[in-house]
């Protein structure tokens, strides 16, 4: 799996602090959410839709390591974005 680019869009809707989309080289996958888990802990959720039984993920990865890489790259991009924003405010 090759992640070419991650884009972050800051939002503030409840615990969701940002949305992310990933460029895999030949397609973009959008709808990832960065969620505030409290105590400065952030986590990533996959693109999903609401059903009568709750939220359902739109995709899963075959290998757990691929999902870990997606989460890691999104959180890295979010932290970089947050750092850039804080230096702009100074």
N, C-alpha and C positions, 0 to 999 in steps of 0.2 A: 504494500500500500504506500502510495506516494502522496504526501500532502504538499502542495505547491505554495498555498497562501491561505491565511486565515484573516477574515475581516470581522471586526467587532463594531456593533452599534449599541451605544449606551441607551438604556431605557430604565425606567424605575416603575415597575408594576408589581406591587406587593414585594415578594422576596426575589423576584427576577430583576437582576441589575444590568443585564446585557443580553443581546442576541448575537449569534455568530453564524457565519457561513464559511464553508471550506471549499477551496479549489483543489480538486484531485487531478488537475491537468487536462482532462477532457470533459469534466462536468463540475458544476458547483452544487453543493448540498447545503441548503439553508434551513434555519429553524432551530438550531441548537440554542439552548438557554444557559446562561451563567446564573446560578442561584446562590443567594446569600444564606449560608447554613448557620450563621451566628458565630460569635467569637472569632471573627476574621477568617472564617472557613468558607470557601467557595466550592461549588461542585457544578458539574455540567450534566444537563439532561438532553437526550436526543430529540429531534423533531417529533412531535406527537400530535394527536387529535383527541378531542374529548368524546367519549362514548357514554352510553348509559351506565357502563360499569366503571367509569373513571377514565384516566388518561391512558392512551395506548401509544406505544412507540411506533413510528412509521418504518423503522428499519432496525436491524440488529447486525452486528458483525459476526463473521464466522469464528474468528479468533479473538479471544479475550484481550490479547496483546494489542490488536488493532484498535479496540475501543479505548484501552488505556492510552495509546498514542494520541487518539483524537482528543480525549479529555486533557491530556498534558499540553498539547499544542494550543488548544483553545484557552486554557488557563494562563499559559505563557503570554499569549497575545493580549489577553485581558489585563494582565499585570503590566505589560509594556504600555498599553493604552492608558491605564490608570496613572502610571508614572509620568507619561507625557502630559497628561491633563493637569497633574499637580504642579509640574514645573511651569506650565503655561500660566497658571493662576498666580505665580509669584511675582 
